[in-house]
Amino acid sequence: MTTPIYNKEDQVRYLRDRLELFIEVLNQMEPETTDVEDIDRLIEMVDSIEEKFQSFKNRPDAEPEA
């Protein structure tokens, strides 16, 4: 499991990287051969990015003290 990201710059970088990956996958798809499973995977990717965004939005800027 990964360590939570509290730094806002790192959060933005993470989300940007995930969006870039999504765009790469989308650009590699061929409309003629894309099937329902491919579209479902894209939807899962978008949902995952949205979940992470909401998580970051609700996370405090500073890491909690132990």
N, CA, C and O of each residue as an XYZ file, in Angstrom:
264
protein
N       0.844     -1.177      0.000
C       0.000      0.000      0.000
C       0.890      1.241      0.000
O       1.986      1.230      0.560
N       0.416      2.289     -0.621
C       1.215      3.502     -0.725
C       0.952      4.444      0.435
O      -0.053      4.332      1.137
N       1.868      5.364      0.618
C       1.742      6.373      1.658
C       0.818      7.489      1.168
O       0.933      7.910      0.017
N      -0.095      7.979      2.012
C      -0.971      9.077      1.599
C      -0.160     10.312      1.193
O       0.886     10.604      1.773
N      -0.658     11.019      0.199
C      -0.003     12.231     -0.290
C      -0.712     13.434      0.322
O      -1.913     13.619      0.126
N       0.031     14.249      1.062
C      -0.555     15.434      1.700
C      -0.136     16.727      1.005
O      -0.853     17.725      1.069
N       1.001     16.714      0.351
C       1.506     17.900     -0.332
C       0.651     18.167     -1.572
O       0.498     17.296     -2.429
N       0.099     19.371     -1.658
C      -0.811     19.702     -2.764
C      -0.125     19.602     -4.132
O      -0.750     19.165     -5.099
N       1.126     19.993     -4.224
C       1.840     19.881     -5.499
C       1.963     18.422     -5.924
O       1.792     18.099     -7.100
N       2.255     17.548     -4.979
C       2.355     16.122     -5.279
C       0.996     15.550     -5.667
O       0.915     14.672     -6.526
N      -0.068     16.041     -5.042
C      -1.410     15.592     -5.387
C      -1.753     15.974     -6.824
O      -2.282     15.163     -7.584
N      -1.448     17.209     -7.184
C      -1.720     17.668     -8.550
C      -0.886     16.863     -9.540
O      -1.391     16.471    -10.592
N       0.355     16.616     -9.227
C       1.235     15.829    -10.096
C       0.672     14.411    -10.280
O       0.655     13.882    -11.392
N       0.216     13.811     -9.186
C      -0.364     12.472     -9.250
C      -1.575     12.455    -10.181
O      -1.676     11.601    -11.061
N      -2.491     13.403     -9.981
C      -3.694     13.465    -10.811
C      -3.354     13.729    -12.272
O      -3.957     13.136    -13.166
N      -2.400     14.607    -12.520
C      -1.982     14.902    -13.888
C      -1.409     13.653    -14.549
O      -1.707     13.367    -15.708
N      -0.590     12.913    -13.814
C      -0.003     11.683    -14.362
C      -1.085     10.660    -14.693
O      -1.025      9.996    -15.728
N      -2.065     10.540    -13.817
C      -3.164      9.593    -14.068
C      -3.984     10.014    -15.289
O      -4.392      9.170    -16.087
N      -4.223     11.314    -15.430
C      -4.954     11.798    -16.601
C      -4.165     11.583    -17.882
O      -4.736     11.239    -18.917
N      -2.862     11.783    -17.815
C      -2.024     11.542    -18.991
C      -2.063     10.071    -19.393
O      -2.107      9.752    -20.582
N      -2.048      9.177    -18.411
C      -2.158      7.752    -18.692
C      -3.500      7.437    -19.345
O      -3.562      6.673    -20.308
N      -4.565      8.023    -18.824
C      -5.889      7.840    -19.409
C      -5.902      8.283    -20.871
O      -6.424      7.577    -21.733
N      -5.337      9.436    -21.140
C      -5.302      9.959    -22.508
C      -4.488      9.047    -23.416
O      -4.872      8.818    -24.563
N      -3.372      8.524    -22.921
C      -2.567      7.587    -23.713
C      -3.376      6.350    -24.076
O      -3.373      5.909    -25.225
N      -4.066      5.796    -23.088
C      -4.885      4.608    -23.343
C      -5.972      4.937    -24.358
O      -6.207      4.168    -25.290
N      -6.619      6.049    -24.186
C      -7.685      6.466    -25.097
C      -7.160      6.645    -26.518
O      -7.800      6.210    -27.476
N      -6.016      7.271    -26.657
C      -5.437      7.503    -27.985
C      -4.999      6.220    -28.674
O      -4.937      6.170    -29.902
N      -4.697      5.195    -27.913
C      -4.250      3.934    -28.495
C      -5.408      3.039    -28.931
O      -5.207      2.047    -29.631
N      -6.600      3.393    -28.517
C      -7.762      2.576    -28.870
C      -8.160      2.822    -30.319
O      -8.114      3.942    -30.827
N      -8.549      1.733    -30.955
C      -9.064      1.807    -32.319
C     -10.584      1.688    -32.261
O     -11.106      0.681    -31.782
N     -11.299      2.702    -32.741
C     -12.764      2.665    -32.649
C     -13.387      1.404    -33.261
O     -14.403      0.907    -32.775
N     -12.777      0.901    -34.314
C     -13.339     -0.266    -34.992
C     -13.217     -1.541    -34.166
O     -14.015     -2.465    -34.326
N     -12.230     -1.595    -33.290
C     -11.990     -2.828    -32.532
C     -12.263     -2.682    -31.032
O     -12.089     -3.638    -30.276
N     -12.682     -1.515    -30.606
C     -12.964     -1.293    -29.186
C     -14.256     -2.005    -28.805
O     -15.274     -1.882    -29.485
N     -14.195     -2.756    -27.697
C     -15.397     -3.452    -27.253
C     -15.863     -2.906    -25.899
O     -15.267     -1.980    -25.350
N     -16.914     -3.486    -25.387
C     -17.530     -3.009    -24.161
C     -16.555     -3.071    -22.989
O     -16.549     -2.173    -22.146
N     -15.743     -4.101    -22.923
C     -14.767     -4.230    -21.834
C     -13.773     -3.072    -21.847
O     -13.372     -2.578    -20.793
N     -13.379     -2.643    -23.043
C     -12.462     -1.505    -23.160
C     -13.109     -0.229    -22.626
O     -12.480      0.543    -21.904
N     -14.340     -0.023    -22.981
C     -15.063      1.157    -22.509
C     -15.260      1.087    -20.995
O     -15.131      2.097    -20.302
N     -15.568     -0.089    -20.490
C     -15.705     -0.258    -19.039
C     -14.403      0.080    -18.327
O     -14.418      0.701    -17.264
N     -13.295     -0.317    -18.898
C     -11.991     -0.018    -18.293
C     -11.743      1.496    -18.273
O     -11.225      2.020    -17.287
N     -12.102      2.191    -19.333
C     -11.966      3.647    -19.357
C     -12.828      4.291    -18.270
O     -12.394      5.220    -17.590
N     -14.031      3.795    -18.120
C     -14.916      4.327    -17.083
C     -14.322      4.070    -15.703
O     -14.382      4.939    -14.834
N     -13.755      2.898    -15.496
C     -13.098      2.592    -14.222
C     -11.933      3.545    -13.958
O     -11.724      3.988    -12.829
N     -11.184      3.850    -15.003
C     -10.060      4.774    -14.844
C     -10.557      6.164    -14.430
O      -9.995      6.783    -13.526
N     -11.597      6.645    -15.084
C     -12.161      7.956    -14.755
C     -12.712      7.946    -13.325
O     -12.500      8.893    -12.567
N     -13.407      6.888    -12.968
C     -13.938      6.785    -11.601
C     -12.815      6.795    -10.572
O     -12.931      7.435     -9.527
N     -11.739      6.093    -10.867
C     -10.596      6.045     -9.953
C      -9.956      7.426     -9.796
O      -9.596      7.827     -8.689
N      -9.818      8.135    -10.888
C      -9.252      9.490    -10.836
C     -10.165     10.404    -10.025
O      -9.694     11.203     -9.215
N     -11.460     10.285    -10.243
C     -12.412     11.105     -9.490
C     -12.370     10.784     -7.996
O     -12.417     11.692     -7.166
N     -12.283      9.501     -7.650
C     -12.185      9.115     -6.240
C     -10.934      9.710     -5.597
O     -10.984     10.218     -4.477
N      -9.826      9.644     -6.305
C      -8.580     10.176     -5.766
C      -8.679     11.689     -5.617
O      -8.202     12.245     -4.627
N      -9.293     12.361     -6.590
C      -9.487     13.805     -6.503
C     -10.296     14.157     -5.258
O      -9.927     15.062     -4.510
N     -11.395     13.444     -5.038
C     -12.226     13.710     -3.864
C     -11.445     13.452     -2.581
O     -11.574     14.196     -1.609
N     -10.647     12.413     -2.580
C      -9.815     12.096     -1.419
C      -8.838     13.235     -1.135
O      -8.683     13.661      0.009
N      -8.186     13.719     -2.182
C      -7.234     14.827     -2.024
C      -7.952     16.094     -1.570
O      -7.452     16.830     -0.720
N      -9.115     16.337     -2.138
C      -9.863     17.551     -1.812
C     -10.234     17.590     -0.330
O     -10.261     18.660      0.279
N     -10.514     16.438      0.240
C     -10.941     16.361      1.623
C      -9.787     16.123      2.598
O      -9.992     16.082      3.811
N      -8.588     15.968      2.069
C      -7.434     15.699      2.920
C      -6.817     17.026      3.370
O      -6.724     17.965      2.580
N      -6.400     17.105      4.624
C      -5.740     18.340      5.080
C      -4.410     18.548      4.352
O      -3.817     17.604      3.828
N      -3.950     19.817      4.332
C      -2.708     20.140      3.635
C      -1.480     19.535      4.303
O      -0.491     19.240      3.632
N      -1.534     19.351      5.609
C      -0.376     18.848      6.339
C      -0.619     17.430      6.803
O      -1.741     17.045      7.132
N       0.451     16.664      6.823
C       0.369     15.288      7.293
C       0.061     15.293      8.790
O       0.662     16.061      9.541
N      -0.871     14.443      9.232
C      -1.196     14.418     10.665
C       0.011     13.959     11.481
O       0.802     13.124     11.042
N       0.127     14.522     12.666
C       1.233     14.154     13.539
C       0.955     12.802     14.178
O      -0.180     12.485     14.533
N       2.013     12.015     14.315
C       1.861     10.667     14.878
C       1.819     10.680     16.376
O       1.695      9.625     16.999
